[in-house]
Amino acid sequence: MKLGYFGINMGPHSRPDDLVETAQLAEAAGIESLWTGEHVVLPSPQLAAGQPVPPDHPYLDSLLALSWAAAHTKNLLLGTGIVVLPHHNPVVFAKQVATLDVLSRGRVRLGVGAGYQEREFAAVGVSHEHRGPLTDEYLDALEQLWYRPAPEYHGRFVDFDGIDAHPRPVQRPIPVIVGGHVKASLRRAIGRGHGWYGFMTTPESTARCLDLLRSVATRVERPAALGPLEITVTPYGPLTRDVARAYADLGVDRIVPWHIDWDRFPGDAVPPGDWRGAAAAIESDLRAIDGA
């Protein structure tokens, strides 16, 4: 299994020096990838359910944080885990992701999801009700702008032609990883994604999602060009040897742990700290993966 590092844009890593030192430490240790989380805004006061971190928890912008990491590393893959795609204008977002792929020399892994926080949708002026169709149209628009000689798209929410945008991404295609546990997300992963991202899963909940993905695959056509569906998970709880082995037995391809104080979760889950705390966590993760 491949090993990633989640939250490079959050908590203590929202400080520029800590982000760089953690990224370089991860690369030196042999970690495969760095991953961001995303909230443009958070409800304040904190909601009792559905909001794992408080509203004053710092989140750097995912693409800007990954650009900063890219500038200070050479080989680490750079993943969004995930971006809430309907929150982003697709034409602008296409330019931003292509720019990151060019500047990183083809290291982007684009994790996307439809989102869930109603207040966040309201704050950015996007329909929460239509988040699923928006996500699908935006994915269509990104493909046009990245790969088509004459980009053109006419949909319910996105409409353009007679335009072009360069530079195009280095990767053709940029790997798209679809996050989410609901059936619509699983259908999107099978039909459109190079991979599926299960966030805050256990081996048991992952097994249920994989069963659902296999069921969906009997009804949703998967384009051959996408290849096998790559499975990425961020575990709920610390990564131990037994947990890593359980994920390996399920066929999980990548584990991306979140290094937080699980005894205090949810709430003030990510304590202040520096890259030295990340060093111990990375060493522990590598031992767990090696033991699996």
C-alpha positions in Angstrom: 0.0 0.0 0.0 1.0 3.6 -0.6 1.1 6.0 2.3 0.0 9.6 2.3 -0.1 12.5 4.8 -3.5 14.3 5.3 -4.0 17.9 6.4 -0.9 19.6 5.0 -2.9 22.8 4.8 -4.6 22.7 8.2 -3.8 23.4 11.9 -0.1 23.8 12.6 0.6 23.2 8.9 -1.1 26.5 8.1 2.1 28.2 9.1 4.5 28.5 6.1 7.6 27.1 7.8 5.8 24.1 9.4 4.1 23.2 6.1 7.5 23.2 4.3 9.3 21.3 6.9 6.6 18.6 7.2 6.5 18.3 3.4 10.2 17.8 3.1 10.3 15.4 6.0 7.5 13.4 4.4 9.4 13.2 1.1 12.7 12.2 2.8 10.9 9.5 4.7 9.4 8.0 1.5 5.8 9.1 1.9 4.1 9.0 -1.4 1.7 12.0 -1.3 0.4 15.0 0.6 -3.3 15.7 0.9 -5.3 18.8 1.8 -8.8 19.2 3.3 -11.1 22.0 2.4 -13.6 24.3 3.9 -13.9 27.9 2.6 -15.9 28.8 5.7 -17.2 26.9 8.7 -20.5 27.4 10.6 -20.0 29.5 13.7 -20.7 28.6 16.4 -19.7 25.0 15.7 -22.5 22.7 14.9 -23.2 19.8 17.2 -23.1 17.3 14.3 -21.4 17.2 10.9 -18.6 19.7 11.8 -15.5 17.9 13.1 -13.5 21.0 13.7 -14.3 24.4 15.3 -14.8 27.5 13.1 -11.5 29.1 14.0 -9.5 26.1 12.8 -7.2 27.4 10.1 -7.6 26.0 6.6 -5.2 27.3 3.9 -6.6 27.3 0.4 -5.9 23.8 -1.0 -4.3 24.7 -4.3 -2.2 27.5 -2.8 -1.0 25.3 0.0 -0.1 22.5 -2.5 1.8 25.1 -4.7 3.8 26.1 -1.6 4.6 22.4 -0.9 5.4 21.8 -4.6 7.9 24.6 -4.6 9.8 22.9 -1.8 9.7 19.2 -2.8 10.5 17.3 -6.0 8.6 14.0 -6.1 5.7 14.0 -3.6 2.3 13.7 -5.2 0.0 16.6 -4.3 -3.6 15.6 -3.6 -6.8 17.4 -2.7 -8.7 15.3 -0.2 -11.1 16.7 -1.2 -12.1 20.0 -2.8 -15.8 20.8 -2.8 -16.1 21.2 -6.5 -19.4 23.2 -6.7 -17.8 25.9 -4.6 -15.4 26.8 -7.4 -16.1 28.5 -10.7 -15.1 25.7 -13.1 -13.4 27.9 -15.7 -11.2 29.6 -13.0 -10.7 26.3 -11.2 -9.5 24.6 -14.5 -6.8 27.3 -14.8 -5.7 26.9 -11.2 -5.4 23.1 -11.3 -3.6 23.2 -14.7 -1.2 25.8 -13.2 -0.5 23.6 -10.2 0.1 20.6 -12.5 2.5 22.6 -14.7 4.4 24.1 -11.7 4.7 20.7 -10.0 5.7 19.0 -13.2 2.7 16.7 -13.2 2.2 15.8 -9.6 -1.5 16.7 -9.0 -4.1 14.2 -7.7 -7.5 15.9 -7.9 -9.8 14.7 -5.2 -13.3 16.2 -5.6 -16.7 15.9 -3.8 -20.1 17.5 -3.9 -20.0 18.8 -0.3 -22.5 18.8 2.4 -22.4 22.0 4.6 -25.5 24.0 3.8 -24.2 27.2 5.4 -21.0 27.0 3.4 -23.0 26.7 0.2 -25.1 29.7 1.2 -22.0 31.7 2.0 -20.5 31.1 -1.4 -23.8 31.6 -3.2 -24.2 28.1 -4.6 -27.2 25.9 -4.5 -26.9 23.1 -2.0 -29.9 21.4 -3.6 -28.2 21.1 -7.0 -24.7 20.2 -5.7 -24.7 16.8 -7.5 -25.6 18.1 -11.0 -23.2 21.0 -10.5 -20.4 18.6 -9.7 -21.0 16.5 -12.8 -21.2 19.6 -15.1 -18.1 21.1 -13.6 -16.2 17.8 -14.2 -17.4 17.9 -17.8 -16.2 21.5 -18.1 -12.8 20.8 -16.7 -12.3 18.0 -19.2 -13.1 20.4 -22.1 -10.8 23.1 -20.9 -7.9 20.7 -20.2 -8.0 18.3 -23.1 -10.1 19.4 -26.0 -8.6 21.4 -28.9 -11.6 23.8 -29.0 -13.2 23.8 -25.5 -16.9 24.0 -25.6 -19.6 23.1 -23.1 -23.4 23.9 -23.0 -25.1 22.7 -19.8 -27.7 23.8 -17.3 -25.1 25.6 -15.1 -22.1 26.0 -17.3 -22.0 27.5 -20.8 -19.0 28.5 -22.9 -17.5 28.3 -26.4 -15.2 30.3 -28.5 -12.5 30.3 -25.8 -9.2 28.5 -25.0 -6.9 28.3 -22.0 -3.2 27.5 -21.9 -1.0 26.1 -20.6 -2.7 22.7 -20.5 -1.9 20.3 -17.7 1.2 18.2 -17.9 -0.8 15.1 -17.2 -3.2 13.8 -19.7 -5.3 13.0 -17.8 -5.0 14.5 -14.4 -6.2 11.7 -12.1 -9.6 12.5 -10.6 -10.5 10.9 -7.3 -14.1 11.1 -6.2 -14.8 11.4 -2.5 -18.0 10.5 -0.6 -19.9 7.6 0.9 -23.4 8.2 -0.5 -24.7 6.3 -3.6 -24.4 9.3 -5.9 -20.8 9.7 -5.0 -20.1 6.0 -5.5 -21.8 6.1 -9.0 -19.7 9.2 -9.8 -16.5 7.3 -8.8 -17.3 4.3 -11.0 -18.4 6.3 -14.0 -15.9 9.2 -13.8 -13.2 8.7 -11.3 -9.7 7.2 -11.5 -10.2 6.5 -7.8 -12.5 6.7 -4.8 -11.6 8.4 -1.5 -13.2 7.3 1.7 -12.7 9.9 4.4 -12.9 9.0 8.1 -13.6 5.3 7.5 -13.0 2.2 9.5 -12.1 -1.1 7.8 -15.7 -2.2 8.4 -17.3 0.9 6.8 -14.7 0.7 4.0 -15.8 -2.9 3.3 -19.4 -1.8 3.1 -18.5 1.0 0.6 -16.4 -1.4 -1.5 -19.4 -3.8 -1.6 -21.6 -0.9 -2.8 -19.0 0.1 -5.4 -18.9 -3.4 -6.8 -22.7 -3.4 -6.9 -22.8 0.0 -8.6 -20.2 -1.2 -11.1 -22.8 -3.8 -12.4 -25.1 -0.9 -13.4 -22.9 2.0 -14.2 -20.6 1.8 -17.2 -16.9 2.4 -16.4 -14.9 3.8 -19.3 -11.9 1.5 -20.0 -9.6 4.5 -20.2 -10.1 5.0 -16.4 -8.5 1.7 -15.6 -9.0 -0.1 -12.2 -10.6 2.0 -9.5 -7.8 3.1 -7.0 -9.0 3.1 -3.4 -7.8 5.7 -1.0 -8.9 6.0 2.7 -8.3 8.3 5.6 -8.9 6.1 8.7 -11.1 7.2 11.6 -8.6 6.8 14.4 -4.9 6.3 14.6 -3.1 4.0 12.1 -1.9 0.8 13.8 -0.4 -2.3 12.3 -3.7 -4.2 12.7 -5.7 -1.4 11.0 -3.2 -1.2 8.2 -3.4 -5.0 7.7 -7.2 -4.9 7.7 -7.1 -2.2 4.9 -4.6 -4.2 3.0 -6.8 -7.3 3.2 -9.6 -5.3 1.6 -7.4 -4.2 -1.3 -7.0 -0.6 -0.3 -4.3 1.1 -2.4 -3.5 4.1 -0.3 -3.9 5.1 3.3 -3.8 8.8 4.2 -3.8 9.1 8.0 -4.9 12.3 9.8 -2.6 13.1 12.8 -4.9 14.5 15.4 -5.6 13.9 19.1 -8.3 11.3 18.7 -9.1 11.4 22.4 -10.3 15.0 21.9 -12.1 14.4 18.7 -14.4 16.0 17.6 -13.9 19.5 18.8 -10.5 21.0 19.3 -9.1 18.0 17.4 -5.8 19.3 16.0 -3.6 20.7 18.8 -1.1 23.4 18.2 2.3 22.0 17.3 5.1 21.9 14.8 6.7 19.6 12.3 8.4 17.6 15.0 5.1 16.1 16.0 4.5 15.2 12.4 7.9 13.5 12.4 6.9 11.1 15.1 3.5 10.5 13.4 5.1 9.7 10.0 7.6 7.2 11.6 4.7 5.5 13.4 2.7 5.3 10.1 5.7 3.8 8.2 6.1 1.1 10.9 2.3 0.3 10.6 2.5 0.0 6.9 5.7 -2.1 7.0 4.1 -4.4 9.5 1.0 -4.9 7.4 
